Amino acid sequence: MILKGLVLAFTSFLLSSCDIGNTHYDLVIEGGRVIDPESGLDAVRTIGVIGGEIAAITEISLEGDRVIQAAGLVVVPGFIDLHEHGQDEDSYRMMVRDGVTTALELEVGTADVEGWYGEREGGQLVNYGVSIGHIRVRMDVLGDPGDFLPAGIGGSATATEEQLDEIERDIREGIMQGAVAVGFGSAYTPGATMGEVERMFRVAGENGVSAHIHMRNGLAGLDSTISAASRAGAPLHIVHANSSAGGRINEFLSTIEVAQAS
């Protein structure tokens, strides 16, 4: 079943019940199926908005300068996409049509966080953010000619101790410049030892940001990746679980659930 809907990108300051019906709103979204994952609400409601913020969610009729009839539509908070490589204006326009209001590039990321944000300084249709990417930093430090992903030495070569020091410095600098996570792709960097990955996980953990990784080697790789993140104290997000697991997806997901519960 395909659900058509409205996506909200408002914050909220809910009025008291006695004020709701006596208030005139800037915008009223009337009679839609309101789904709020945080509170568990899933019911037909009317929403009142004042100054860009949700002021009322109610079963009664409201008056406003503009009224949107939402009967038969789903009304939900804006979706957050953690894995969005399309980080340009055309892509942002398409995301909004799909209900995405926050688009984050947290896997491959960038090697130049300051420059990445600078390119979007004028503002965009959606909220956006980027990781400092271990892949991209490694490509720069090792001199890989690839554009987006490694095309040679940046993926296949083992880094020297001096190169590891430089990779770590660049990742720390990227976090200071506003990276919201550290991105990894050990599937694309077979030359990076798990010792290197764990070292960079530790940088994420020390700075209170999450590590997002497209990992290698199936279930065995999952075990070693989870163990490395645990020792490093880094919050871990496994991307591409379906393709990484292959035909062993149930075991793969069970391993993640066990780690989450421990």
C-alpha positions as CSV (number, residue, x, y, z in Angstrom):
1,M,0.0,0.0,0.0
2,I,1.3,3.5,-0.9
3,L,0.6,6.2,1.6
4,K,0.3,9.7,0.4
5,G,1.2,12.3,2.9
6,L,2.4,15.7,4.2
7,V,5.7,16.0,5.9
8,L,6.2,18.5,8.6
9,A,9.5,20.4,9.2
10,F,8.3,22.4,12.3
11,T,9.4,22.5,15.9
12,S,6.7,22.5,18.5
13,F,5.4,24.4,21.5
14,L,2.1,22.9,22.4
15,L,-0.6,25.2,23.8
16,S,-2.6,24.2,26.9
17,S,-5.9,22.4,26.1
18,C,-8.0,25.5,27.2
19,D,-6.2,27.8,24.7
20,I,-6.2,25.5,21.7
21,G,-9.7,26.2,20.4
22,N,-9.5,29.9,21.1
23,T,-6.3,30.6,19.1
24,H,-6.0,31.8,15.6
25,Y,-3.3,30.0,13.7
26,D,-1.0,30.9,10.8
27,L,-1.5,27.4,9.3
28,V,-4.0,24.7,10.0
29,I,-3.5,21.1,8.7
30,E,-6.9,19.6,9.1
31,G,-8.1,16.0,9.4
32,G,-4.9,14.1,8.4
33,R,-3.6,10.8,9.8
34,V,-0.9,12.1,12.1
35,I,1.9,9.7,12.9
36,D,4.5,10.7,15.5
37,P,7.1,8.0,16.2
38,E,8.3,9.8,19.3
39,S,5.0,9.8,21.1
40,G,3.4,6.8,19.4
41,L,0.5,8.8,18.1
42,D,-1.2,7.4,15.1
43,A,-4.7,9.0,14.7
44,V,-6.7,11.5,12.7
45,R,-5.9,14.9,14.1
46,T,-5.8,18.6,13.2
47,I,-2.5,20.5,13.6
48,G,-2.2,24.3,14.3
49,V,1.0,26.1,13.4
50,I,2.1,29.5,14.7
51,G,5.4,31.2,13.6
52,G,6.6,28.0,12.0
53,E,6.1,25.9,15.1
54,I,3.5,23.4,15.9
55,A,1.3,24.8,18.6
56,A,-1.6,22.4,18.7
57,I,-2.4,18.8,17.8
58,T,-6.1,18.2,18.5
59,E,-9.3,16.5,17.5
60,I,-11.3,19.7,17.3
61,S,-11.6,22.2,14.4
62,L,-9.2,25.1,14.3
63,E,-9.2,28.4,12.5
64,G,-6.2,29.8,10.6
65,D,-5.0,32.1,7.9
66,R,-4.4,29.1,5.7
67,V,-6.1,25.8,6.0
68,I,-4.8,22.6,4.3
69,Q,-7.4,19.8,4.0
70,A,-5.4,16.7,4.8
71,A,-8.2,14.1,4.9
72,G,-6.9,10.8,3.4
73,L,-3.2,11.9,3.8
74,V,-0.6,10.9,6.3
75,V,1.0,13.8,8.2
76,V,4.5,13.0,9.6
77,P,7.6,14.7,10.9
78,G,10.3,15.2,8.2
79,F,12.4,12.1,7.4
80,I,16.1,12.0,8.2
81,D,18.2,10.2,5.7
82,L,21.6,9.2,7.2
83,H,23.0,7.9,3.9
84,E,22.6,10.4,1.1
85,H,25.3,10.8,-1.5
86,G,23.2,13.2,-3.6
87,Q,24.3,16.5,-1.9
88,D,23.3,19.1,-4.5
89,E,20.3,21.4,-5.1
90,D,18.6,19.1,-7.6
91,S,18.9,16.2,-5.3
92,Y,17.6,18.2,-2.4
93,R,14.5,19.2,-4.4
94,M,13.8,15.5,-5.1
95,M,14.3,14.6,-1.4
96,V,11.7,17.1,-0.3
97,R,9.2,15.5,-2.6
98,D,9.9,12.2,-0.8
99,G,9.5,13.8,2.6
100,V,13.1,14.0,3.5
101,T,13.9,17.2,5.4
102,T,17.4,16.3,6.7
103,A,20.0,14.7,4.3
104,L,23.3,13.5,5.8
105,E,26.3,12.1,3.9
106,L,27.8,9.9,6.7
107,E,29.5,7.0,4.9
108,V,31.9,8.3,2.3
109,G,31.8,11.9,3.6
110,T,34.4,14.4,2.6
111,A,38.1,15.2,3.3
112,D,37.3,18.9,3.4
113,V,34.5,19.6,5.9
114,E,35.0,23.4,5.9
115,G,34.9,23.6,2.1
116,W,31.9,21.2,1.9
117,Y,29.8,23.4,4.2
118,G,31.1,26.5,2.5
119,E,29.6,25.3,-0.8
120,R,26.2,25.3,0.8
121,E,26.6,28.4,2.9
122,G,23.7,30.2,1.2
123,G,21.2,27.7,2.6
124,Q,19.4,24.7,1.0
125,L,15.9,23.3,1.0
126,V,16.8,20.6,3.5
127,N,19.0,20.4,6.6
128,Y,22.3,18.9,5.7
129,G,25.5,17.5,7.3
130,V,28.6,15.5,6.4
131,S,31.1,13.2,8.0
132,I,34.8,13.6,7.8
133,G,35.5,10.5,5.7
134,H,38.3,8.1,6.5
135,I,38.0,6.9,2.8
136,R,38.5,10.4,1.4
137,V,41.2,11.5,3.9
138,R,43.1,8.3,3.2
139,M,42.9,8.9,-0.6
140,D,44.3,12.4,-0.1
141,V,47.1,11.3,2.2
142,L,48.2,8.3,0.1
143,G,47.8,10.2,-3.2
144,D,44.9,8.2,-4.7
145,P,43.7,9.5,-8.1
146,G,40.1,8.5,-7.6
147,D,37.3,11.1,-7.6
148,F,34.7,9.7,-5.2
149,L,36.1,6.3,-4.1
150,P,39.6,4.9,-4.3
151,A,40.9,4.0,-7.7
152,G,44.3,2.6,-6.5
153,I,46.7,3.1,-3.7
154,G,44.2,4.9,-1.4
155,G,42.3,1.7,-1.1
156,S,44.8,-1.0,-1.6
157,A,48.0,0.2,0.1
158,T,48.9,-0.2,3.8
159,A,49.5,3.2,5.4
160,T,52.9,3.9,7.0
161,E,53.0,5.2,10.6
162,E,53.6,8.7,9.3
163,Q,50.6,8.4,7.0
164,L,48.4,7.1,9.8
165,D,49.4,10.1,12.0
166,E,48.4,12.4,9.1
167,I,45.1,10.6,8.6
168,E,44.3,10.9,12.3
169,R,45.2,14.6,12.3
170,D,43.0,15.3,9.3
171,I,40.0,13.4,10.9
172,R,40.4,15.3,14.1
173,E,40.5,18.6,12.2
174,G,37.4,17.6,10.2
175,I,35.5,17.1,13.4
176,M,36.6,20.5,14.7
177,Q,35.3,22.0,11.5
178,G,31.8,20.6,12.1
179,A,31.7,17.1,10.8
180,V,28.7,15.3,12.5
181,A,30.3,11.8,12.3
182,V,33.3,9.9,11.0
183,G,32.6,7.9,7.8
184,F,34.4,4.6,6.9
185,G,34.3,2.1,4.1
186,S,36.6,-0.8,4.9
187,A,35.0,-2.6,2.0
188,Y,36.6,0.1,-0.3
189,T,39.9,0.2,1.6
190,P,41.2,-3.4,1.9
191,G,44.7,-2.0,2.6
192,A,43.5,-0.4,5.9
193,T,44.1,-2.9,8.7
194,M,41.6,-3.3,11.5
195,G,44.2,-1.7,13.7
196,E,44.0,1.5,11.5
197,V,40.2,1.3,11.5
198,E,40.1,1.0,15.3
199,R,42.5,3.8,15.7
200,M,40.2,6.1,13.8
201,F,37.2,4.7,15.6
202,R,38.9,5.9,18.8
203,V,39.1,9.4,17.4
204,A,35.3,9.4,16.8
205,G,34.7,8.0,20.4
206,E,37.0,10.6,22.0
207,N,35.1,13.4,20.2
208,G,31.6,12.1,20.9
209,V,30.6,11.5,17.3
210,S,29.4,8.3,15.7
211,A,31.3,6.0,13.2
212,H,29.4,5.0,10.1
213,I,31.0,2.1,8.2
214,H,30.5,0.1,5.0
215,M,32.4,-2.9,6.3
216,R,34.0,-5.9,4.6
217,N,34.2,-9.7,5.1
218,G,30.6,-10.5,6.0
219,L,29.9,-12.0,9.4
220,A,33.5,-12.3,10.4
221,G,34.0,-8.7,9.4
222,L,31.0,-7.6,11.4
223,D,32.4,-9.3,14.6
224,S,35.8,-7.6,14.2
225,T,34.2,-4.2,13.4
226,I,31.9,-4.3,16.4
227,S,34.8,-5.4,18.7
228,A,37.0,-2.6,17.4
229,A,34.3,0.0,17.9
230,S,33.6,-1.3,21.4
231,R,37.3,-1.2,22.4
232,A,37.5,2.3,20.9
233,G,34.4,3.6,22.7
234,A,32.8,4.7,19.4
235,P,29.0,4.6,18.7
236,L,28.8,2.4,15.6
237,H,26.4,2.4,12.6
238,I,26.6,-0.4,10.1
239,V,25.6,0.8,6.6
240,H,24.6,-1.5,3.7
241,A,23.7,-4.3,6.1
242,N,21.8,-6.2,3.3
243,S,24.7,-6.3,0.8
244,S,27.3,-6.9,3.5
245,A,25.4,-9.8,4.9
246,G,24.7,-11.6,1.7
247,G,22.6,-14.7,2.3
248,R,23.2,-14.6,6.0
249,I,21.2,-11.5,6.8
250,N,19.3,-13.1,9.8
251,E,22.6,-14.0,11.5
252,F,24.0,-10.6,10.6
253,L,21.1,-8.7,12.2
254,S,21.1,-11.0,15.2
255,T,24.7,-10.2,15.8
256,I,23.9,-6.5,15.7
257,E,21.0,-6.9,18.1
258,V,23.2,-8.8,20.6
259,A,25.8,-6.0,20.4
260,Q,23.1,-3.4,21.0
261,A,21.8,-5.2,24.1
262,S,25.2,-5.7,25.6
